[in-house]
Amino acid sequence: MRHAVRSADTGPCGTLRAMFAHSTQTCQTWWWTAHPAAR
């Protein structure tokens, strides 16, 4: 398993990306909307 280290893979989306790559953008949108301070 490869572990991509990118800013886009922070938060829960980093793990989700591996399982639901097609949902990564949606997850990121939700994550940054819910946790703007984490950006």
C-alpha positions, 0 to 999 in steps of 0.5 A, spaced: 500 500 500 502 506 498 501 512 502 501 519 498 503 525 503 500 531 500 496 536 503 490 534 500 490 527 504 490 531 511 484 529 516 480 523 515 480 524 507 487 521 507 484 514 509 478 515 506 481 516 499 484 509 499 477 506 499 473 511 496 477 515 491 471 517 487 469 521 493 475 524 495 473 531 493 466 531 496 470 529 503 475 534 502 469 539 501 466 537 507 472 536 511 474 544 510 467 546 511 466 543 517 473 544 520 476 551 516 481 552 522 484 545 520 486 548 513 
